[in-house]
Amino acid sequence: MHFITCPECGQAVDCRNLGDVLHHDEPGHDPLPPNARSGPPLAFVEPMLPTLVEIAPDGEDWIHEIKYDGYRTQLVIDGPEIRAFTRNGQDWSERYTPLVAAAGALSCQRAIIDGELIVQDDAGRSDFDALRSAIGRDPDRLVFMAFDALHLDGTDLRPLAVEQRRERLEKVIGDFDPTSPIHFSADVRGGGRAFFDAVDGMGLEGIVSKRRGTRYQSGRTRNWLKIKAWTVEEFIVVGTEATPGEPVSALLARETGEGLEYAGGAAVTLPTDSREVFYAAAEQLARDRPLSGMPRSKKARWIEPLMRVRVRHLKGSDKGAGERRPENVR
């Protein structure tokens, strides 16, 4: 797997110890192309996933990064072949064409780079709703925040410590270039709770904390933790849903310029008196069918969209990642 073929003589050349320029000592034979492949083709790797916790870890054993609200994306650079994959391994290269083009200018020939694809608002914060729109309508707005490297020019970096992988990644990305859609996601060492408070104060979604000295391991892990900030938002109640053994859920919709948009369910955790008022109002507002655009549910009891509630929930979008976002009607 470490051999490539010389285009002049057909000789198999061992590429493992030949440096950046691949060549051999046959007179008159040109150096092998720098993007000549050594090793098997690179492919998508199942990503490492953080565990949601309530409190950021403190201590010097952790580094902390801003948590971006976007799509987890993996760049696979294999010489001239560059692909962009979603978190689940779907090839979205054609949707991310500006990102793929920019990856070809990085200072590497082969790499697997892990990161988050986002769109930024005027204040520099990631905007998930704008991201979904930009993918189809304005892909030049896409920004890739690179935070890990799994492979680099023939070397599997996954066994290395996270701080070593990130050091190599930062060299590949280079200095900040506002004209490039590929940026390095900076980190701070220690002080996790203070960093989270600062991020929360800026209105950002939260942080990701990573234990120093740990390797890249696919799947859910507690060596990476995500801590998300809470926010309170107002919604319209469009129905209720009861599941045995669980609190009643209020089915919610968000007001948009185009009407009501379904936003999901939230547990009704009101004080007893307020909860009874909520149930009575829901009974009086009952209707036979859901509003247009609402999901089908055999357990749902739909109501007229005349009741507003305040809901406490975690910041950021819910992308169906397998962890239910806590939401409560307050």
N, C-alpha and C positions, 0 to 999 in steps of 0.2 A: 504494500500500500504506500510505501515511501518512495516509489520509483516513478519517473516519467521518462518518456522516450525522446531522444535527441532527434530533431527533425532532419538533420544532415545524414546521420548514419544509422539511425534506428536503435542505437545502443540504449539500454536501460540505465538511467543515471540515478544514483541514490541522492535524494534531496535533503536528507536530514541535517547534514553538517556542512552545507555549501554556502551559508550566509544568505544575504539578500539577493545576490546575482547568481542564478543557477547556470553552471557551465561545467565542462570537463576538459581534459587536456588534449583532445584530439586537434592537431594543427588545422587551421582554416575553418573550424567549426564555430559559428556564431554562438554567443550566450543564449541559453534557453529563455524564452519569453518570461518576464517577471511574474506574470499571472498564471504560469504553468501550474497545474494542480498537483499537489503532493498529498496523497491520502484520498480516502473516499469522499464523494460529494457531501457537503455539509447539508444538514436537514434541520427541520424544526425540532426543538427540544421542549418538552413539557416544562412550563415555567414554575418557579418557586413562588409560593403564595404565603402572605402574612396572615397571622391570626389576629382577629379583632379583640382588643382588650380595652379596659376602661381608663387605665392610668399609664402614662409613659414611664419607662424604666429610667432610673438615674444611674450614675456611675460612669467611669471611664471605659467600661467594657462595651459600650454601645455607641453607635453613630446614628444620627437622625437626619432624615430628609423630609422635605415638604411632600405631602401626598397630593398628587394631581388627579383631577376628576376628568378622566378621559378613557381611552381604550388601551388596554395592555397590548403591546406590539413587540414583535421580535423581528429584527433585521438579520437576514442571512446573506452574507456577502461571500460569494464563491467565485473569485476572479470577475469576469464580465457579467456573470449571472447574479443578479441581486433580487431578493424577494422580501416581502413584508408579510408577516403572518399575524393573525389575531391570537388572542389568548388560547383559543381552542384549536389552533393549528390550521385555520382557513387561510388560503392564500389571497390576500387583498392587495397585491402589488399593483394591479390596474387601477385601484381606487386611490392609491397613495403615490401616484407617479412623481410629484415633486420630491417626496421623501426618498424614493428609490433613486432618482437622479442624483440627489445630494449625497447619498451614501457612496456613490461611485467616486467621489472626490476625497473620501477619508484616507488617511495615511496607513492603509492596510490593504492586503490582497484578499485575505480570507478572514472572516469574523462572524460571530454570532453575538448580537448586541441586544440586550433586554432593556425595555423602557416603556414609557407611556406616551401615547399620541394625544395631543390636546389642541385646543384653540384658546387663545388668550383674549380677555376683554381689554378695555382701555386701561385698566389698572394693572394688567399683567396677570390677573387671576384666571385659572382654567375655567372654561364655560362649556359644560357638557351639551347643553341644548344647541349652542352655536356650532359645536363640533359635528353633531349629527347632520346639521344643515350644510356645513362646509365640505364634508366628504363628497357630496354629490354635486354641489353648486360652485364651490370656491376652494378647491384643494390647495391652493397656494397659501391659505391661511394655516394649514396644518403645521404643528411644531412637535418634534419628537424629543422628549426629555430622556436621555440615555442614562441609565443608572447601574448597569452591570454588563460584564463581558464574559461569555461562556467559552469562547474559542477565539484565538488570535493567531493568524499566520502559521497554522500547523500545530499549535499547542492547545490542548484542552485545559482551560483555566479553571474548570469547576472544582478541582481539588484544592485550589489556593484559597487563602483567607479572603473574605469580602473586601478588606481594605487593600489587599494586593491586586485583586481583580479591578477594583475601581481606579487604582493608580495607573494601571495599564490602559484602561478605557479612557481616562482623562487625556493621556498622551495622544491617543488615536483621534479623539474629538478635536483637540487643539484649543487655542484661545477662543473666547467668545466672539462669534461673528454674527452680527444682527441680520445679515443677509442670508444666512444659512438656516434651514429649518431643523437642523440637528444641534442640540445643546446638551452639555453635561449637567446632570442634576447634582448640585453641590450638597455637602453634608456638614454637620457640626458634630464634634465629639463630646460626649457627656452632656450633662445639664438637660436631660430629656424633658422634664416637667416645665422648666423655664422656656425651653424652645417651643413646646406645645402651646403654652400660654401666649407667646409672641405670635405664633401662627394663627391661633384662634382670634387674637385681637386684630389681625389683618383681614379677618373674614374668610380665611381659607378653610379647606375641608378638614385638614388634620395633618398628621405626620406618619411616617413609617420609620420604625426603629430597628436596627440590624445589629446583632451581636457580633462583635469583632472576633476574628480568628476562626470563623465558621465557613465551611465550603458551600457551594451552590448545590442544593438538593431539590429536585423536582417535587412538586406537591405542597400541601399545607404544612407549615412548620411554625414552631414557637421561637426559632432563631430570628425570624422576622415578625415584628408586631406592628399592627396599625392601630392608631388611636385617632378617633374621629370626634370632631366638635359637634355640639348640639345646637339646634336652632329652633325657633318657634315660628310657625307659618299658619296663615288662615286658609281654610278650605271650605268648600260647599259639600254638605252631606247629601249623597244621592241614594243611599240605601244602608241596610245593616245586614250582618251575617253572623249567625250563631253556630259555633262548633262545640260539641259536648266537651266539658272539662276545661274550656278556655273562655276568657272574657269575650263579650260581644264585640264585634268589630264594626266600626263605622266605615262605610265605603265612601271614598272621597273623590272629589273632582277639583281641578284647578281652573280658575278663570283665565282664559286667553283671549287674544283678539279675534279668534275664530270660533269662540264659544267655550263650552266646558270640555276639559280633557281629563280623562280618568287618571287618578294619581295613586290608587291602591287603597289598602285598608289600614286602620289604626285601632288598637285596643281602646275601649272606652274605660278610662280609669278615673272618672269623675267622683267626687264625694257622693255619698248616698243620696242626699237631697237633690243635687244637680243631676245625678244619673237618672232618677225617677222622672224629672222634668224632661230629660232628653228622650227617654223611652215613650213618654206620653205624646211628645211632639211628633215623634216618628210614626206613632199609630195614627194620629190625625192627618198626617201628610202622605199616607200610604197611597201607592198607585200600582196598577196591575203590571205594567211593563217598564223595562229600563229605558232611560233616555238614550238617544242615538249616540253611538260611540262607546257605550258601556259594555263590559264583558258579559258573557253569558254565565249564569251561575244558578244552579238548582236550589242552593241554600239561601240565596239573597232575597231580601224583602226590600223592594224599591220604594223610594219616596220622592215627593216633589222637591226640586232643588231650592228650598227656601230657608234652610237652616245652615248657619255658619258656625264653625268651631275652630278653636286654636289647637294646633297639634305640635307637640314636641317631638322632633325626630333628628336623626343624625344628618349632618350636612353631606352633600354629595349625591350623586345619582345612584339608583338601584338598578344594576345591570343583570340581575338574576344570577349572582355569583355563588349561590348556594348558602349564603348567610342572610337570614331575614333581618332587615333593618328595623331596629326597635322604633315604634311610633306609638304615641299615646295621646288620646284626646284629653286635654287638661281642663 
